[in-house]
Amino acid sequence: MGMSWILTEDFDEYWDAAAAFLAMRPVHNTVQLTAAATVAALGSAAVGAAAPLYGWWPEAGRVVAALMHTPPYPVLLTALPGPGARAGARALADAVAARGRKLPGVNAAEPDAKAFAAAWCAVTGTRWQVHRETRLHLLAQLQPPRPGPGGAARIAGRDDAVILREWGAAFAAEVRNLAGFAPGVVQDWIDDKRMILWEAAGSAVAMAGISRTVSGVAPGRPGLRAAGSAPPRLRRGSNCRGQHAGAGARRPPGGAVHRPG
């Protein structure tokens, strides 16, 4: 059976084709859904200077896989279907490489990340290695810490943009993100009142946020769906407990990020 990916730089074309498919598994596809919501709201320039690439794999009149690549981030890839996964990964690698596109890595469920990484390296003559393995946690019930931390939460404002960018960059470096926060995203969190700072003794000591709700799922921010973060020097238990309360009781399938080695 031949595998044929449709690739485009037109977001609307991709979204018209793949939105319903992605929404069928909103938890598993939350990263791609959230990235798509950001592009839809802010435009592709908000996620990077280079043109994004979108794609989907149609089979028997329906979409069975989808991808998004917004440089400089890894390509986001949904699960590849069944026995055709390896062939689909190779067909995708051939199609993306033919466009002369450079990929820093792939973010997908472990078997699909490995299949695509192997196919990409076979096509391009490079090598791959596991960069980071992650797991998505689902908040089932919020349980505030007792005793609670000292201080109080407040919604981040425009004057907080610098500290949010600095903390975001430090968080990205600490967890070895292949790239930091996308341009324009921090300001979007502030404008939409989706970023919170925890203050103690008159100073901000932790941050937490939430992405746009897409298909009933609202991933926590910043970073890899984390509920919150603080610089190491401020990371005392009481500072972060309020930001992380109840962060995840059930564990949906995890994923992996692979990059050329």
N, C-alpha and C positions, 0 to 999 in steps of 0.2 A: 504494500500500500504506500503510495507516494505521500510525502509530507510537504505541505506548502504553507509557509508563513506569509502573512500580509504585513508589511512594514510601512510606516508612514511617519512624517513629522507633523501631521495635522491632528491636533488634539481632539477636535470635534469628531473627526472620522473615527478615531480610535474609541472615543467614549460612546458614540452611537453603536458601535459594533460590540464592545466588550463590557459595558456597564452592567447589563443584566446578568452576564456570566459572573462577574466579580461579586455582585451582590448576593449570589446564591450561597456563598460561603464567606460572609462578611468578617468573621473572626480570623479565619485563615488568610484572607486577602486584605487584612486591614492596612498593611503598609502601603500596598499599591493603591487602595481606595483613598487613603489619606493623602498620598502624594498627588493623586489625580484631583482631589478636592482643592488642594493648594494651587495647582496649575489653573483650575477652572476659576478660582476666585481672584488670583493675583496675576495670572499670565505666566508664560514660560520663563520670562526674564527674572522672575522672583526666585527661581530655583537654580539659576546658573546662566552664564553668558552663552554657552554653546546650545545649539538646538537640541531639544529632547527627541528621542526616538520611541515610537509606540508600535505595538504589534499584537496580532492575535492569530490563532491557529484554528481555522474553520474545518469542520469535519461533518459531512452529512447534513449540511445546512445549519449547523450550530457551532458556537465558539466553544472550544474545549481547553484552551490555554491562552494566556495573555502576558504581555511584558511591557515594561516601561523603563527607559533609561534617560535619566536627567543628569548629565555630567556636572560635577566630577564624581557623582555617587555611583555605587555599583548598580548593575542592571537588576531590576526587580522582576522576578519570574514566578508565576503561579505553578501549581503542581502540573506535571506533564502526565497525560493520561496513559495508564495501564501499560500493556506490552509494547506500545509504540514510543515509550518515553525516550529511549536511547536514540532512535531514528529521528524523533522530533528535536532532540537536543542538537544532533549533528546538522539537521536541516537549518535550524536557527543559527548555529554558529557559522555555517556557510553563507547564509543570507546577510548576517550582520557584518561579517568580515569583508564580503563583496562590496559593501558600502565604504570600506576604509575606516570603519569606526574603531576607536580604541576603548577597551573596557578595563577598568581597574579591578573588577570583581563581579561576583553574582551573589545576590541575596535571595535565597529560596529555601524550601524544605531540604533537609540534608540529602536525600537521594537525588533530587532534581538539581541541586547545586553541584553535586559531584558529577552528575551526568553531563551538565552543560560545561563545567570547568574542563572536564576531560575532552569533550568535543572541541571546545574553543582552542585548547592548547594543541590538539591534533591538527587543527586548521592553520593556526598561526605559528606553530613551532616553538611555543613558550612552555613554561611549566607552571603548575598551580600548587598552592598549599592552603591549608585551612587557616583563615585569618582570625575568625572568632565564631564560637557557637553560642547561640542565644535561645531563650525560651520566652514565650509570650504568656503572661499571667493575666487571668481574668478576675476582676473584682466582683466577688459574689455578695459580700456583706461588709459594710463599713463598720469597723470596731475602733472607736477613738481610744488612744492610749490613756491609761490611768496609772499614775497621775499624769495629767497633761503637761506639755512643755510650757515653760515660761514665755511670755510674749503673746503676740496675736498676728493673725493673717490680714493682709490687705491686698487689694488688686493693684498690680503693677501699673505705673503711669509712664508718660513720656520721659520723665526725668530719670527713669530707671533703665532706659535702653542700654546705656553704656555698661552697667554692671551685669545686665542679663547677657549681653554679647560676650563679655569677659568670662563670666561663669560658664556660659555655653561652650566657649572655645576650650576652657580648662576641662570641662566634663568630656568633650569629644576626645581630647588628647588622652585623658585618663582611661577611657574605655576603648581606646584604639580605633575610633571611627576612621573610616577611609576619608571622610570629609566632615567638616563642621556643619553648623546650621546654615541653611540656604539663605542667600541674601534676601532681605525683605520679610523673612518669616518672623523674626523677633518683633519687628514693628507691627506685623499683622496680629500677633498674639496680644500686644498692648492695645491696639486699636479695637480689637474685638473682645477685650476684657477676659482673656482666657489664660492669663499668667498671673500667678499669685506669689507674693513674697511673704516670708515669715520674719517678723521683726522682734528682736529682743533687746532691751536696754537702748532703744532708739536706733538700732542698726539692723540692716537686713542680714539674716544668717542662713537662709535657705530659700529655694524657689521650687515651684511646682506649677504645672500647667496641664492643659488638655487640648487635644486637637479637635478639629471640627467633627461633629457627629455625622457619620456616613453609614447608611444602611443599618442604623441602630447601634453602631459601635463608635465609641469615642476613646481613642487611645490616649493614655497619659503622656505627658511631655516633661522634660526634654529627653533627647537621646533616643535610645532604642526602646520606646514605649515605657520608659521609666516614669514613675509617679512624681519624682522630684530629685533635687540634687542640692549640694552645698559644697563649697571649697573644703579641702581636707582640714585646713586650720580651724574651720568652724563646725566640723562634722562631729560634734558631741551628740550623744544619744538624744538629749532633750531637744536639741535644735531640729533634728530631722524627723522625730517621731510623729509630729503633727502633720508633716507633709506626706508621710508614707503609711499612715494608718490604714490597716485593712488592705494593703496592696496585694491582692491576689491570693485566692484560696484554691482555685482549680487551675489545672495546667493543660491548656490546649497543646497540640503538637508544636515542637520547637523548630528551629531552622538553623542555617549556617551561612556564613559569608565566606566565600572563597576568592582568592586573588591570585594573579600570576606570581610564581615564585622565582 
